[in-house]
Amino acid sequence: QVQLVESGGGLVQPGGSLRLSCAASRSIFSSFTMGWYRPAPGKQRELVASITSGGTTNYADSVKGRFTISRDNAKNTVSLQMNSLKPEDTAVYYCNAQLNRTWNYWGQGTQVTVSS
């Protein structure tokens, strides 16, 4: 069992930055692949960024060069640094933990609004 709690969302102007954080409830977090997702048109959720237990990262094309995902296994946290934000980045961002295609957990989400 893994419980995930997101924080750091809010209102920011275009071109601004936010840093999202996700805290896990137990140390098993360190074995999971962690990811950030947001709703996509016609789909439930799309992958924004992910990071494996070994530190390998993956990003959606739309955020490459602007977002950076990182993790701190000692603290059971994963973060998403979001720079050069655009209005189209506005969404609820969900933290995800997955292990061996079997265990899959979601946080409640945190709202990011990019608007002038």
Salt bridges, closest charged atoms under 4 A:
GLU46 OE2 - ARG38 NE 2.93
ASP61 OD1 - LYS64 NZ 3.12
ASP89 OD1 - ARG38 NH1 3.07
ASP89 OD2 - ARG66 NH1 2.79
